[in-house]
């Protein structure tokens, strides 16, 4: 599959599973997009440092807009409205995000707040899970805690009553960063 086809498929599948995909052509656009989408959702942000977070200046953009950015501490992410985490791969076939979540802060920021913002470089979208597994194996030892996320948290009881957000975030925003990152969807 060509790069643009992968991005289009990933975006379509992720949105079908309840995520909202937001394109950003360059890392420099991330801060403004975050401020716009997160303003109505609360001001406390759990932010996990990563190369993309640093390159984009996410912390400065959020702090400058009046958000309370939390990056550490014994209660990290426990009272946050939103967690922001960079994911390592996207899977076009299912709209799934993948990451090495061995670091506890990464898991907490992705799972505790009601809103999770996943930052994903468009060039890291792969066709299927097999390609993602191969990419991890090429890097070296398998992660101690491997995470796959497909849409917001969902659960149902025996009567098939669906509830969103019980075992994780009730909202998932994916900021797809890079050339044509989701742009074919007009967002």
N, C-alpha and C positions, 0 to 999 in steps of 0.2 A: 504494500500500500504506500502511496505517496504521502509525504508529510502533511499536506493540506487535507487529504482524505482522512488521515488518522485524527487530525484535530477536529474535523467536522463530525466524524463518528463518535469520538470521545465526548464532545460537547452534547451531541444529540442523546447519547446514552445516559450521561450524567444528569441531564435535565429531565429525562424520562423517569429517573429514580428520585427526583425531588430536589436535586442540587440546583443552584443558580450559578451558571458559568459567566464570568465577567472578563472580557478580553482586555489586555494591556499590551500595547505594541512594544513598550520598553519598560524596564524596571522603574524609571523615573515617574511613570504614571500610576504606580501602585498606591502611593500615599494618598493622592486625591481621590482615587476610587474607593479606598478604604474609608476615608472620612465621610464621603457621600453615603455609602451603604450602611455604615455602622452608627452614624449619628442618632437615629431613632431607636437603637437597640441597647443603649446604656453606655456608660463612659469608662468602665473598668475593663482593661485589656490585659490578657496574659500573653506575652510575646516571647517566642523562642527564637534566640539569635540563630542565624544561618547566613550563608553567603548571600543569598538573594535579599534577605531582610536588610543586611548591611549595605549592599550595593544600592538598594532602592531608597535607603534612608527612612525606613518605615517608622522607627521609633521617634525620630525628630518630627516627621509629618503628623503623627498622632498626638504627640505631646504639644506641638504647636497649635493644634486644633482643639486643645482642652481635654483630651482623653487622659486618664490616669493609667499609665503604662507600667505594668508589673512584670519584672523579668526574673525574680528570684524570691527567696524567703521560705519560711517553714509552711506557710499557707498558700504557696504559689498556686494560682488558678482556681482555688476553692470558692472564691466569691466573685470571680470574673464574669462579666457578661459575655465576653467573646475571647476565644483563644485563636491565636494566629501562628500557624506552623507551615514550614516549607515541606512539601511532600517530594519524594525523589522520582516517582514515576506515575504515569497515568496509563490506564489500559483502555484502548479505544473500543474494544469488543463489548465491554460492560459499563464503561464510564466510571471505573473504579480507580481509586488512588492507592498508592503503595508507598510504604516508608519503613526504614529501620527505626523502630520506636524503642530501642533498648534504653535510651536516656529517659528517666522517669518524667522529667519536665516536659518532654515532647508528648508523652502519653497523657499527662494531666491537662495540658493546654488543648489537646485535640479532643478530649473526651468529657471533661467536667463542665465547661461553660455551655450555656444554651445555644450559642452560635459558634461554629467552627469556620474559620477562614483558612482555606488551603491555598498556599502559593505553589504554583507548578509552572516550570519552564516548559514552553510548548515543544521544544526539541526532545523532551523527556517522555513524550507520549509514545507508547509501544502498541503494537497491534493486539497482543493477547498476553495472558498470564505467563505462558511459556517463555516469551521474550523477556519479561521482567525477571523471572527466576534466573534465566541464563545471564542476564546483566548482573544480578547480585552475585552469582557464583563466579563470574569473571573477576569481580572485585576482590574476592578472597573468601574468608569464612562466612558462613551463613549468619545473619543478624541474630542476636540473642532474643529479640522480641520483634517479630515481623508483623506489620499491621496492614490490612486491606480495608478500605472504607468505600462503601458504595451508597451514596445518598445519606440523608439524615437517619438517625437511629429510629428503628421501627420495631414494634413488637405487637403480638396479638394473643388474645386468650383463646380458650377452647371454643368460645362462641364466635370466634373470628372478628372480634371487636379490635380494630387497629388503633394503636396509640403511637404517636410520634414523640420522641425525645425522652423516653423513660430511662433507657440505658446508655444515653449519650446525647449529643447535641440534637436539638429539634430543627436547626437550620444549618445548612452547609452551603457556603459560598466558595467557589473555586475561581481564583484569579489566575487565568491562563496567560502567562507572560511570554511574549516573543512575537516574531513576525507572523502576522495573521492569526494570532492566538484567539481563535473563536470568532474572528471577525465575519466569517461567512454566515453567522447566525444573526448578524446585525446588532450585536450588543457590545 
